[in-house]
């Protein structure tokens, strides 16, 4: 179930990430969704969707981090 827009992302994502991070999440999710279609490429019993969400969060964390108040901000190293 690739996402066509950031508006389609789960509320837990939309309610926490800034706009640019939402785009990163969507693109990473969609890419992983395609890459991990074959179950043999996934670890254990993880579903395709679980893997895609993990990849998407990992992509966001490369450029964003939570500040002391728990708000996602662009990383200084990004």
mmCIF file of the N, C-alpha and C atoms, coordinates in Angstrom:
data_MODEL
# 
_entry.id   MODEL 
# 
loop_
_atom_site.group_PDB 
_atom_site.id 
_atom_site.type_symbol 
_atom_site.label_atom_id 
_atom_site.label_alt_id 
_atom_site.label_comp_id 
_atom_site.label_asym_id 
_atom_site.label_entity_id 
_atom_site.label_seq_id 
_atom_site.pdbx_PDB_ins_code 
_atom_site.Cartn_x 
_atom_site.Cartn_y 
_atom_site.Cartn_z 
_atom_site.occupancy 
_atom_site.B_iso_or_equiv 
_atom_site.pdbx_formal_charge 
_atom_site.auth_seq_id 
_atom_site.auth_comp_id 
_atom_site.auth_asym_id 
_atom_site.auth_atom_id 
_atom_site.pdbx_PDB_model_num 
ATOM 1   N N  . UNK A 1 1  ? 0.808  -1.191  0.000  1.00 0.00 ? 1  UNK A N  1 
ATOM 2   C CA . UNK A 1 1  ? 0.000  0.000   0.000  1.00 0.00 ? 1  UNK A CA 1 
ATOM 3   C C  . UNK A 1 1  ? 0.853  1.257   0.000  1.00 0.00 ? 1  UNK A C  1 
ATOM 4   N N  . UNK A 1 2  ? 1.508  1.525   -1.088 1.00 0.00 ? 2  UNK A N  1 
ATOM 5   C CA . UNK A 1 2  ? 2.302  2.748   -1.172 1.00 0.00 ? 2  UNK A CA 1 
ATOM 6   C C  . UNK A 1 2  ? 1.417  3.980   -0.958 1.00 0.00 ? 2  UNK A C  1 
ATOM 7   N N  . UNK A 1 3  ? 2.040  5.043   -0.496 1.00 0.00 ? 3  UNK A N  1 
ATOM 8   C CA . UNK A 1 3  ? 1.324  6.280   -0.223 1.00 0.00 ? 3  UNK A CA 1 
ATOM 9   C C  . UNK A 1 3  ? 1.474  7.247   -1.390 1.00 0.00 ? 3  UNK A C  1 
ATOM 10  N N  . UNK A 1 4  ? 0.353  7.801   -1.841 1.00 0.00 ? 4  UNK A N  1 
ATOM 11  C CA . UNK A 1 4  ? 0.363  8.752   -2.945 1.00 0.00 ? 4  UNK A CA 1 
ATOM 12  C C  . UNK A 1 4  ? 0.687  10.162  -2.499 1.00 0.00 ? 4  UNK A C  1 
ATOM 13  N N  . UNK A 1 5  ? 0.398  10.462  -1.245 1.00 0.00 ? 5  UNK A N  1 
ATOM 14  C CA . UNK A 1 5  ? 0.675  11.791  -0.711 1.00 0.00 ? 5  UNK A CA 1 
ATOM 15  C C  . UNK A 1 5  ? 0.945  11.676  0.786  1.00 0.00 ? 5  UNK A C  1 
ATOM 16  N N  . UNK A 1 6  ? 1.493  12.740  1.354  1.00 0.00 ? 6  UNK A N  1 
ATOM 17  C CA . UNK A 1 6  ? 1.770  12.723  2.793  1.00 0.00 ? 6  UNK A CA 1 
ATOM 18  C C  . UNK A 1 6  ? 0.481  12.731  3.599  1.00 0.00 ? 6  UNK A C  1 
ATOM 19  N N  . UNK A 1 7  ? -0.606 13.190  3.006  1.00 0.00 ? 7  UNK A N  1 
ATOM 20  C CA . UNK A 1 7  ? -1.905 13.192  3.701  1.00 0.00 ? 7  UNK A CA 1 
ATOM 21  C C  . UNK A 1 7  ? -2.393 11.777  3.983  1.00 0.00 ? 7  UNK A C  1 
ATOM 22  N N  . UNK A 1 8  ? -1.915 10.817  3.223  1.00 0.00 ? 8  UNK A N  1 
ATOM 23  C CA . UNK A 1 8  ? -2.333 9.424   3.391  1.00 0.00 ? 8  UNK A CA 1 
ATOM 24  C C  . UNK A 1 8  ? -1.544 8.691   4.470  1.00 0.00 ? 8  UNK A C  1 
ATOM 25  N N  . UNK A 1 9  ? -0.456 9.292   4.943  1.00 0.00 ? 9  UNK A N  1 
ATOM 26  C CA . UNK A 1 9  ? 0.373  8.642   5.966  1.00 0.00 ? 9  UNK A CA 1 
ATOM 27  C C  . UNK A 1 9  ? -0.420 8.443   7.256  1.00 0.00 ? 9  UNK A C  1 
ATOM 28  N N  . UNK A 1 10 ? -0.015 7.474   8.070  1.00 0.00 ? 10 UNK A N  1 
ATOM 29  C CA . UNK A 1 10 ? -0.711 7.258   9.347  1.00 0.00 ? 10 UNK A CA 1 
ATOM 30  C C  . UNK A 1 10 ? -0.651 8.509   10.229 1.00 0.00 ? 10 UNK A C  1 
ATOM 31  N N  . UNK A 1 11 ? -1.673 8.698   11.038 1.00 0.00 ? 11 UNK A N  1 
ATOM 32  C CA . UNK A 1 11 ? -1.728 9.860   11.929 1.00 0.00 ? 11 UNK A CA 1 
ATOM 33  C C  . UNK A 1 11 ? -0.505 9.924   12.843 1.00 0.00 ? 11 UNK A C  1 
ATOM 34  N N  . UNK A 1 12 ? -0.012 8.782   13.277 1.00 0.00 ? 12 UNK A N  1 
ATOM 35  C CA . UNK A 1 12 ? 1.148  8.767   14.164 1.00 0.00 ? 12 UNK A CA 1 
ATOM 36  C C  . UNK A 1 12 ? 2.381  9.367   13.501 1.00 0.00 ? 12 UNK A C  1 
ATOM 37  N N  . UNK A 1 13 ? 2.413  9.362   12.197 1.00 0.00 ? 13 UNK A N  1 
ATOM 38  C CA . UNK A 1 13 ? 3.506  9.978   11.446 1.00 0.00 ? 13 UNK A CA 1 
ATOM 39  C C  . UNK A 1 13 ? 3.167  11.438  11.156 1.00 0.00 ? 13 UNK A C  1 
ATOM 40  N N  . UNK A 1 14 ? 1.993  11.659  10.594 1.00 0.00 ? 14 UNK A N  1 
ATOM 41  C CA . UNK A 1 14 ? 1.580  13.030  10.214 1.00 0.00 ? 14 UNK A CA 1 
ATOM 42  C C  . UNK A 1 14 ? 1.559  13.985  11.396 1.00 0.00 ? 14 UNK A C  1 
ATOM 43  N N  . UNK A 1 15 ? 1.174  13.491  12.551 1.00 0.00 ? 15 UNK A N  1 
ATOM 44  C CA . UNK A 1 15 ? 1.028  14.356  13.725 1.00 0.00 ? 15 UNK A CA 1 
ATOM 45  C C  . UNK A 1 15 ? 2.358  14.679  14.401 1.00 0.00 ? 15 UNK A C  1 
ATOM 46  N N  . UNK A 1 16 ? 3.443  14.081  13.940 1.00 0.00 ? 16 UNK A N  1 
ATOM 47  C CA . UNK A 1 16 ? 4.715  14.263  14.624 1.00 0.00 ? 16 UNK A CA 1 
ATOM 48  C C  . UNK A 1 16 ? 5.845  14.840  13.783 1.00 0.00 ? 16 UNK A C  1 
ATOM 49  N N  . UNK A 1 17 ? 5.772  14.694  12.485 1.00 0.00 ? 17 UNK A N  1 
ATOM 50  C CA . UNK A 1 17 ? 6.894  15.113  11.647 1.00 0.00 ? 17 UNK A CA 1 
ATOM 51  C C  . UNK A 1 17 ? 6.613  16.409  10.891 1.00 0.00 ? 17 UNK A C  1 
ATOM 52  N N  . UNK A 1 18 ? 7.663  17.215  10.677 1.00 0.00 ? 18 UNK A N  1 
ATOM 53  C CA . UNK A 1 18 ? 7.507  18.415  9.860  1.00 0.00 ? 18 UNK A CA 1 
ATOM 54  C C  . UNK A 1 18 ? 7.345  18.026  8.381  1.00 0.00 ? 18 UNK A C  1 
ATOM 55  N N  . UNK A 1 19 ? 6.881  18.950  7.545  1.00 0.00 ? 19 UNK A N  1 
ATOM 56  C CA . UNK A 1 19 ? 6.576  18.634  6.141  1.00 0.00 ? 19 UNK A CA 1 
ATOM 57  C C  . UNK A 1 19 ? 7.696  17.941  5.361  1.00 0.00 ? 19 UNK A C  1 
ATOM 58  N N  . UNK A 1 20 ? 8.917  18.428  5.453  1.00 0.00 ? 20 UNK A N  1 
ATOM 59  C CA . UNK A 1 20 ? 10.001 17.807  4.697  1.00 0.00 ? 20 UNK A CA 1 
ATOM 60  C C  . UNK A 1 20 ? 10.261 16.380  5.165  1.00 0.00 ? 20 UNK A C  1 
ATOM 61  N N  . UNK A 1 21 ? 10.188 16.146  6.453  1.00 0.00 ? 21 UNK A N  1 
ATOM 62  C CA . UNK A 1 21 ? 10.383 14.803  6.995  1.00 0.00 ? 21 UNK A CA 1 
ATOM 63  C C  . UNK A 1 21 ? 9.256  13.866  6.540  1.00 0.00 ? 21 UNK A C  1 
ATOM 64  N N  . UNK A 1 22 ? 8.058  14.409  6.386  1.00 0.00 ? 22 UNK A N  1 
ATOM 65  C CA . UNK A 1 22 ? 6.943  13.596  5.870  1.00 0.00 ? 22 UNK A CA 1 
ATOM 66  C C  . UNK A 1 22 ? 7.237  13.121  4.450  1.00 0.00 ? 22 UNK A C  1 
ATOM 67  N N  . UNK A 1 23 ? 7.811  13.995  3.646  1.00 0.00 ? 23 UNK A N  1 
ATOM 68  C CA . UNK A 1 23 ? 8.167  13.619  2.276  1.00 0.00 ? 23 UNK A CA 1 
ATOM 69  C C  . UNK A 1 23 ? 9.232  12.519  2.282  1.00 0.00 ? 23 UNK A C  1 
ATOM 70  N N  . UNK A 1 24 ? 10.221 12.675  3.149  1.00 0.00 ? 24 UNK A N  1 
ATOM 71  C CA . UNK A 1 24 ? 11.269 11.658  3.272  1.00 0.00 ? 24 UNK A CA 1 
ATOM 72  C C  . UNK A 1 24 ? 10.639 10.322  3.663  1.00 0.00 ? 24 UNK A C  1 
ATOM 73  N N  . UNK A 1 25 ? 9.761  10.357  4.647  1.00 0.00 ? 25 UNK A N  1 
ATOM 74  C CA . UNK A 1 25 ? 9.096  9.138   5.127  1.00 0.00 ? 25 UNK A CA 1 
ATOM 75  C C  . UNK A 1 25 ? 8.322  8.472   3.990  1.00 0.00 ? 25 UNK A C  1 
ATOM 76  N N  . UNK A 1 26 ? 7.526  9.258   3.290  1.00 0.00 ? 26 UNK A N  1 
ATOM 77  C CA . UNK A 1 26 ? 6.699  8.708   2.204  1.00 0.00 ? 26 UNK A CA 1 
ATOM 78  C C  . UNK A 1 26 ? 7.556  8.067   1.123  1.00 0.00 ? 26 UNK A C  1 
ATOM 79  N N  . UNK A 1 27 ? 8.593  8.765   0.688  1.00 0.00 ? 27 UNK A N  1 
ATOM 80  C CA . UNK A 1 27 ? 9.440  8.240   -0.377 1.00 0.00 ? 27 UNK A CA 1 
ATOM 81  C C  . UNK A 1 27 ? 10.191 6.987   0.070  1.00 0.00 ? 27 UNK A C  1 
ATOM 82  N N  . UNK A 1 28 ? 10.702 6.982   1.294  1.00 0.00 ? 28 UNK A N  1 
ATOM 83  C CA . UNK A 1 28 ? 11.414 5.814   1.802  1.00 0.00 ? 28 UNK A CA 1 
ATOM 84  C C  . UNK A 1 28 ? 10.469 4.628   1.967  1.00 0.00 ? 28 UNK A C  1 
ATOM 85  N N  . UNK A 1 29 ? 9.265  4.898   2.476  1.00 0.00 ? 29 UNK A N  1 
ATOM 86  C CA . UNK A 1 29 ? 8.279  3.822   2.633  1.00 0.00 ? 29 UNK A CA 1 
ATOM 87  C C  . UNK A 1 29 ? 7.969  3.203   1.276  1.00 0.00 ? 29 UNK A C  1 
ATOM 88  N N  . UNK A 1 30 ? 7.653  4.050   0.304  1.00 0.00 ? 30 UNK A N  1 
ATOM 89  C CA . UNK A 1 30 ? 7.267  3.547   -1.019 1.00 0.00 ? 30 UNK A CA 1 
ATOM 90  C C  . UNK A 1 30 ? 8.391  2.754   -1.668 1.00 0.00 ? 30 UNK A C  1 
ATOM 91  N N  . UNK A 1 31 ? 9.617  3.219   -1.508 1.00 0.00 ? 31 UNK A N  1 
ATOM 92  C CA . UNK A 1 31 ? 10.760 2.504   -2.066 1.00 0.00 ? 31 UNK A CA 1 
ATOM 93  C C  . UNK A 1 31 ? 10.934 1.142   -1.394 1.00 0.00 ? 31 UNK A C  1 
ATOM 94  N N  . UNK A 1 32 ? 10.843 1.123   -0.073 1.00 0.00 ? 32 UNK A N  1 
ATOM 95  C CA . UNK A 1 32 ? 10.981 -0.134  0.665  1.00 0.00 ? 32 UNK A CA 1 
ATOM 96  C C  . UNK A 1 32 ? 9.830  -1.086  0.354  1.00 0.00 ? 32 UNK A C  1 
ATOM 97  N N  . UNK A 1 33 ? 8.650  -0.534  0.146  1.00 0.00 ? 33 UNK A N  1 
ATOM 98  C CA . UNK A 1 33 ? 7.489  -1.361  -0.196 1.00 0.00 ? 33 UNK A CA 1 
ATOM 99  C C  . UNK A 1 33 ? 7.782  -2.165  -1.460 1.00 0.00 ? 33 UNK A C  1 
ATOM 100 N N  . UNK A 1 34 ? 8.410  -1.524  -2.426 1.00 0.00 ? 34 UNK A N  1 
ATOM 101 C CA . UNK A 1 34 ? 8.756  -2.210  -3.668 1.00 0.00 ? 34 UNK A CA 1 
ATOM 102 C C  . UNK A 1 34 ? 9.925  -3.182  -3.454 1.00 0.00 ? 34 UNK A C  1 
ATOM 103 N N  . UNK A 1 35 ? 10.947 -2.715  -2.740 1.00 0.00 ? 35 UNK A N  1 
ATOM 104 C CA . UNK A 1 35 ? 12.157 -3.515  -2.552 1.00 0.00 ? 35 UNK A CA 1 
ATOM 105 C C  . UNK A 1 35 ? 11.902 -4.806  -1.789 1.00 0.00 ? 35 UNK A C  1 
ATOM 106 N N  . UNK A 1 36 ? 11.011 -4.769  -0.811 1.00 0.00 ? 36 UNK A N  1 
ATOM 107 C CA . UNK A 1 36 ? 10.792 -5.928  0.047  1.00 0.00 ? 36 UNK A CA 1 
ATOM 108 C C  . UNK A 1 36 ? 9.514  -6.696  -0.295 1.00 0.00 ? 36 UNK A C  1 
ATOM 109 N N  . UNK A 1 37 ? 9.106  -6.625  -1.537 1.00 0.00 ? 37 UNK A N  1 
ATOM 110 C CA . UNK A 1 37 ? 7.933  -7.396  -1.968 1.00 0.00 ? 37 UNK A CA 1 
ATOM 111 C C  . UNK A 1 37 ? 8.185  -8.894  -1.771 1.00 0.00 ? 37 UNK A C  1 
ATOM 112 N N  . UNK A 1 38 ? 9.387  -9.339  -2.104 1.00 0.00 ? 38 UNK A N  1 
ATOM 113 C CA . UNK A 1 38 ? 9.767  -10.738 -1.958 1.00 0.00 ? 38 UNK A CA 1 
ATOM 114 C C  . UNK A 1 38 ? 10.046 -11.041 -0.483 1.00 0.00 ? 38 UNK A C  1 
ATOM 115 N N  . UNK A 1 39 ? 9.288  -11.943 0.081  1.00 0.00 ? 39 UNK A N  1 
ATOM 116 C CA . UNK A 1 39 ? 9.406  -12.270 1.511  1.00 0.00 ? 39 UNK A CA 1 
ATOM 117 C C  . UNK A 1 39 ? 10.810 -12.742 1.884  1.00 0.00 ? 39 UNK A C  1 
ATOM 118 N N  . UNK A 1 40 ? 11.520 -13.330 0.964  1.00 0.00 ? 40 UNK A N  1 
ATOM 119 C CA . UNK A 1 40 ? 12.869 -13.826 1.266  1.00 0.00 ? 40 UNK A CA 1 
ATOM 120 C C  . UNK A 1 40 ? 13.854 -12.691 1.543  1.00 0.00 ? 40 UNK A C  1 
ATOM 121 N N  . UNK A 1 41 ? 13.500 -11.466 1.182  1.00 0.00 ? 41 UNK A N  1 
ATOM 122 C CA . UNK A 1 41 ? 14.359 -10.305 1.443  1.00 0.00 ? 41 UNK A CA 1 
ATOM 123 C C  . UNK A 1 41 ? 14.119 -9.716  2.830  1.00 0.00 ? 41 UNK A C  1 
ATOM 124 N N  . UNK A 1 42 ? 13.071 -10.210 3.523  1.00 0.00 ? 42 UNK A N  1 
ATOM 125 C CA . UNK A 1 42 ? 12.739 -9.695  4.860  1.00 0.00 ? 42 UNK A CA 1 
ATOM 126 C C  . UNK A 1 42 ? 13.258 -10.625 5.939  1.00 0.00 ? 42 UNK A C  1 
ATOM 127 N N  . UNK A 1 43 ? 13.523 -10.042 7.118  1.00 0.00 ? 43 UNK A N  1 
ATOM 128 C CA . UNK A 1 43 ? 13.978 -10.836 8.258  1.00 0.00 ? 43 UNK A CA 1 
ATOM 129 C C  . UNK A 1 43 ? 12.784 -11.464 8.979  1.00 0.00 ? 43 UNK A C  1 
ATOM 130 N N  . UNK A 1 44 ? 12.976 -12.646 9.462  1.00 0.00 ? 44 UNK A N  1 
ATOM 131 C CA . UNK A 1 44 ? 11.952 -13.285 10.290 1.00 0.00 ? 44 UNK A CA 1 
ATOM 132 C C  . UNK A 1 44 ? 10.587 -13.297 9.639  1.00 0.00 ? 44 UNK A C  1 
ATOM 133 N N  . UNK A 1 45 ? 9.584  -13.004 10.457 1.00 0.00 ? 45 UNK A N  1 
ATOM 134 C CA . UNK A 1 45 ? 8.207  -13.026 9.984  1.00 0.00 ? 45 UNK A CA 1 
ATOM 135 C C  . UNK A 1 45 ? 7.628  -11.632 9.777  1.00 0.00 ? 45 UNK A C  1 
ATOM 136 N N  . UNK A 1 46 ? 8.495  -10.631 9.638  1.00 0.00 ? 46 UNK A N  1 
ATOM 137 C CA . UNK A 1 46 ? 7.997  -9.265  9.464  1.00 0.00 ? 46 UNK A CA 1 
ATOM 138 C C  . UNK A 1 46 ? 7.226  -9.129  8.158  1.00 0.00 ? 46 UNK A C  1 
ATOM 139 N N  . UNK A 1 47 ? 6.141  -8.401  8.239  1.00 0.00 ? 47 UNK A N  1 
ATOM 140 C CA . UNK A 1 47 ? 5.358  -8.160  7.039  1.00 0.00 ? 47 UNK A CA 1 
ATOM 141 C C  . UNK A 1 47 ? 6.046  -7.109  6.174  1.00 0.00 ? 47 UNK A C  1 
ATOM 142 N N  . UNK A 1 48 ? 5.639  -7.043  4.958  1.00 0.00 ? 48 UNK A N  1 
ATOM 143 C CA . UNK A 1 48 ? 6.149  -6.045  4.027  1.00 0.00 ? 48 UNK A CA 1 
ATOM 144 C C  . UNK A 1 48 ? 5.914  -4.634  4.566  1.00 0.00 ? 48 UNK A C  1 
ATOM 145 N N  . UNK A 1 49 ? 4.738  -4.422  5.146  1.00 0.00 ? 49 UNK A N  1 
ATOM 146 C CA . UNK A 1 49 ? 4.396  -3.115  5.701  1.00 0.00 ? 49 UNK A CA 1 
ATOM 147 C C  . UNK A 1 49 ? 5.276  -2.759  6.899  1.00 0.00 ? 49 UNK A C  1 
ATOM 148 N N  . UNK A 1 50 ? 5.510  -3.731  7.789  1.00 0.00 ? 50 UNK A N  1 
ATOM 149 C CA . UNK A 1 50 ? 6.368  -3.480  8.958  1.00 0.00 ? 50 UNK A CA 1 
ATOM 150 C C  . UNK A 1 50 ? 7.767  -3.060  8.522  1.00 0.00 ? 50 UNK A C  1 
ATOM 151 N N  . UNK A 1 51 ? 8.313  -3.776  7.565  1.00 0.00 ? 51 UNK A N  1 
ATOM 152 C CA . UNK A 1 51 ? 9.654  -3.467  7.077  1.00 0.00 ? 51 UNK A CA 1 
ATOM 153 C C  . UNK A 1 51 ? 9.681  -2.082  6.441  1.00 0.00 ? 51 UNK A C  1 
ATOM 154 N N  . UNK A 1 52 ? 8.689  -1.766  5.646  1.00 0.00 ? 52 UNK A N  1 
ATOM 155 C CA . UNK A 1 52 ? 8.649  -0.463  4.976  1.00 0.00 ? 52 UNK A CA 1 
ATOM 156 C C  . UNK A 1 52 ? 8.572  0.678   5.992  1.00 0.00 ? 52 UNK A C  1 
ATOM 157 N N  . UNK A 1 53 ? 7.785  0.507   7.057  1.00 0.00 ? 53 UNK A N  1 
ATOM 158 C CA . UNK A 1 53 ? 7.713  1.549   8.093  1.00 0.00 ? 53 UNK A CA 1 
ATOM 159 C C  . UNK A 1 53 ? 9.055  1.689   8.821  1.00 0.00 ? 53 UNK A C  1 
ATOM 160 N N  . UNK A 1 54 ? 9.723  0.586   9.105  1.00 0.00 ? 54 UNK A N  1 
ATOM 161 C CA . UNK A 1 54 ? 11.029 0.660   9.757  1.00 0.00 ? 54 UNK A CA 1 
ATOM 162 C C  . UNK A 1 54 ? 12.045 1.394   8.889  1.00 0.00 ? 54 UNK A C  1 
ATOM 163 N N  . UNK A 1 55 ? 12.039 1.086   7.605  1.00 0.00 ? 55 UNK A N  1 
ATOM 164 C CA . UNK A 1 55 ? 12.950 1.753   6.671  1.00 0.00 ? 55 UNK A CA 1 
ATOM 165 C C  . UNK A 1 55 ? 12.636 3.244   6.616  1.00 0.00 ? 55 UNK A C  1 
ATOM 166 N N  . UNK A 1 56 ? 11.356 3.584   6.584  1.00 0.00 ? 56 UNK A N  1 
ATOM 167 C CA . UNK A 1 56 ? 10.954 4.987   6.511  1.00 0.00 ? 56 UNK A CA 1 
ATOM 168 C C  . UNK A 1 56 ? 11.399 5.763   7.747  1.00 0.00 ? 56 UNK A C  1 
ATOM 169 N N  . UNK A 1 57 ? 11.190 5.191   8.928  1.00 0.00 ? 57 UNK A N  1 
ATOM 170 C CA . UNK A 1 57 ? 11.638 5.872   10.152 1.00 0.00 ? 57 UNK A CA 1 
ATOM 171 C C  . UNK A 1 57 ? 13.151 6.016   10.170 1.00 0.00 ? 57 UNK A C  1 
ATOM 172 N N  . UNK A 1 58 ? 13.851 5.013   9.706  1.00 0.00 ? 58 UNK A N  1 
ATOM 173 C CA . UNK A 1 58 ? 15.310 5.083   9.655  1.00 0.00 ? 58 UNK A CA 1 
ATOM 174 C C  . UNK A 1 58 ? 15.763 6.213   8.735  1.00 0.00 ? 58 UNK A C  1 
ATOM 175 N N  . UNK A 1 59 ? 15.097 6.373   7.613  1.00 0.00 ? 59 UNK A N  1 
ATOM 176 C CA . UNK A 1 59 ? 15.438 7.452   6.679  1.00 0.00 ? 59 UNK A CA 1 
ATOM 177 C C  . UNK A 1 59 ? 15.208 8.818   7.314  1.00 0.00 ? 59 UNK A C  1 
ATOM 178 N N  . UNK A 1 60 ? 14.119 8.963   8.034  1.00 0.00 ? 60 UNK A N  1 
ATOM 179 C CA . UNK A 1 60 ? 13.832 10.237  8.709  1.00 0.00 ? 60 UNK A CA 1 
ATOM 180 C C  . UNK A 1 60 ? 14.910 10.529  9.745  1.00 0.00 ? 60 UNK A C  1 
ATOM 181 N N  . UNK A 1 61 ? 15.308 9.519   10.484 1.00 0.00 ? 61 UNK A N  1 
ATOM 182 C CA . UNK A 1 61 ? 16.284 9.709   11.565 1.00 0.00 ? 61 UNK A CA 1 
ATOM 183 C C  . UNK A 1 61 ? 17.676 10.073  11.048 1.00 0.00 ? 61 UNK A C  1 
ATOM 184 N N  . UNK A 1 62 ? 17.929 9.898   9.766  1.00 0.00 ? 62 UNK A N  1 
ATOM 185 C CA . UNK A 1 62 ? 19.217 10.309  9.195  1.00 0.00 ? 62 UNK A CA 1 
ATOM 186 C C  . UNK A 1 62 ? 19.304 11.825  9.077  1.00 0.00 ? 62 UNK A C  1 
ATOM 187 N N  . UNK A 1 63 ? 18.163 12.496  8.980  1.00 0.00 ? 63 UNK A N  1 
ATOM 188 C CA . UNK A 1 63 ? 18.182 13.949  8.808  1.00 0.00 ? 63 UNK A CA 1 
ATOM 189 C C  . UNK A 1 63 ? 17.460 14.727  9.883  1.00 0.00 ? 63 UNK A C  1 
ATOM 190 N N  . UNK A 1 64 ? 16.744 14.020  10.745 1.00 0.00 ? 64 UNK A N  1 
ATOM 191 C CA . UNK A 1 64 ? 15.952 14.668  11.789 1.00 0.00 ? 64 UNK A CA 1 
ATOM 192 C C  . UNK A 1 64 ? 16.186 13.987  13.119 1.00 0.00 ? 64 UNK A C  1 
ATOM 193 N N  . UNK A 1 65 ? 15.987 14.740  14.177 1.00 0.00 ? 65 UNK A N  1 
ATOM 194 C CA . UNK A 1 65 ? 16.096 14.198  15.530 1.00 0.00 ? 65 UNK A CA 1 
ATOM 195 C C  . UNK A 1 65 ? 15.089 14.908  16.421 1.00 0.00 ? 65 UNK A C  1 
ATOM 196 N N  . UNK A 1 66 ? 14.729 14.250  17.513 1.00 0.00 ? 66 UNK A N  1 
ATOM 197 C CA . UNK A 1 66 ? 13.808 14.866  18.469 1.00 0.00 ? 66 UNK A CA 1 
ATOM 198 C C  . UNK A 1 66 ? 14.595 15.811  19.368 1.00 0.00 ? 66 UNK A C  1 
ATOM 199 N N  . UNK A 1 67 ? 14.005 16.983  19.616 1.00 0.00 ? 67 UNK A N  1 
ATOM 200 C CA . UNK A 1 67 ? 14.647 17.911  20.543 1.00 0.00 ? 67 UNK A CA 1 
ATOM 201 C C  . UNK A 1 67 ? 14.236 17.560  21.974 1.00 0.00 ? 67 UNK A C  1 
ATOM 202 N N  . UNK A 1 68 ? 14.660 18.367  22.929 1.00 0.00 ? 68 UNK A N  1 
ATOM 203 C CA . UNK A 1 68 ? 14.386 18.096  24.348 1.00 0.00 ? 68 UNK A CA 1 
ATOM 204 C C  . UNK A 1 68 ? 12.889 18.058  24.652 1.00 0.00 ? 68 UNK A C  1 
ATOM 205 N N  . UNK A 1 69 ? 12.089 18.729  23.824 1.00 0.00 ? 69 UNK A N  1 
ATOM 206 C CA . UNK A 1 69 ? 10.639 18.744  24.022 1.00 0.00 ? 69 UNK A CA 1 
ATOM 207 C C  . UNK A 1 69 ? 9.932  17.639  23.248 1.00 0.00 ? 69 UNK A C  1 
ATOM 208 N N  . UNK A 1 70 ? 10.706 16.781  22.569 1.00 0.00 ? 70 UNK A N  1 
ATOM 209 C CA . UNK A 1 70 ? 10.120 15.681  21.820 1.00 0.00 ? 70 UNK A CA 1 
ATOM 210 C C  . UNK A 1 70 ? 9.611  16.074  20.447 1.00 0.00 ? 70 UNK A C  1 
ATOM 211 N N  . UNK A 1 71 ? 10.039 17.239  19.956 1.00 0.00 ? 71 UNK A N  1 
ATOM 212 C CA . UNK A 1 71 ? 9.612  17.716  18.639 1.00 0.00 ? 71 UNK A CA 1 
ATOM 213 C C  . UNK A 1 71 ? 10.699 17.387  17.621 1.00 0.00 ? 71 UNK A C  1 
ATOM 214 N N  . UNK A 1 72 ? 10.288 16.831  16.490 1.00 0.00 ? 72 UNK A N  1 
ATOM 215 C CA . UNK A 1 72 ? 11.238 16.481  15.444 1.00 0.00 ? 72 UNK A CA 1 
ATOM 216 C C  . UNK A 1 72 ? 11.752 17.747  14.768 1.00 0.00 ? 72 UNK A C  1 
ATOM 217 N N  . UNK A 1 73 ? 13.069 17.876  14.729 1.00 0.00 ? 73 UNK A N  1 
ATOM 218 C CA . UNK A 1 73 ? 13.750 19.020  14.112 1.00 0.00 ? 73 UNK A CA 1 
ATOM 219 C C  . UNK A 1 73 ? 14.834 18.498  13.170 1.00 0.00 ? 73 UNK A C  1 
ATOM 220 N N  . UNK A 1 74 ? 15.135 19.288  12.165 1.00 0.00 ? 74 UNK A N  1 
ATOM 221 C CA . UNK A 1 74 ? 16.209 18.924  11.262 1.00 0.00 ? 74 UNK A CA 1 
ATOM 222 C C  . UNK A 1 74 ? 17.521 18.849  12.046 1.00 0.00 ? 74 UNK A C  1 
ATOM 223 N N  . UNK A 1 75 ? 18.265 17.781  11.816 1.00 0.00 ? 75 UNK A N  1 
ATOM 224 C CA . UNK A 1 75 ? 19.525 17.581  12.510 1.00 0.00 ? 75 UNK A CA 1 
ATOM 225 C C  . UNK A 1 75 ? 20.552 18.607  12.043 1.00 0.00 ? 75 UNK A C  1 
ATOM 226 N N  . UNK A 1 76 ? 21.410 19.023  12.937 1.00 0.00 ? 76 UNK A N  1 
ATOM 227 C CA . UNK A 1 76 ? 22.462 19.979  12.581 1.00 0.00 ? 76 UNK A CA 1 
ATOM 228 C C  . UNK A 1 76 ? 23.430 19.380  11.576 1.00 0.00 ? 76 UNK A C  1 
ATOM 229 N N  . UNK A 1 77 ? 23.558 18.086  11.561 1.00 0.00 ? 77 UNK A N  1 
ATOM 230 C CA . UNK A 1 77 ? 24.485 17.402  10.662 1.00 0.00 ? 77 UNK A CA 1 
ATOM 231 C C  . UNK A 1 77 ? 23.883 17.090  9.298  1.00 0.00 ? 77 UNK A C  1 
ATOM 232 N N  . UNK A 1 78 ? 22.644 17.506  9.077  1.00 0.00 ? 78 UNK A N  1 
ATOM 233 C CA . UNK A 1 78 ? 21.947 17.151  7.836  1.00 0.00 ? 78 UNK A CA 1 
ATOM 234 C C  . UNK A 1 78 ? 22.207 18.156  6.775  1.00 0.00 ? 78 UNK A C  1 
# 
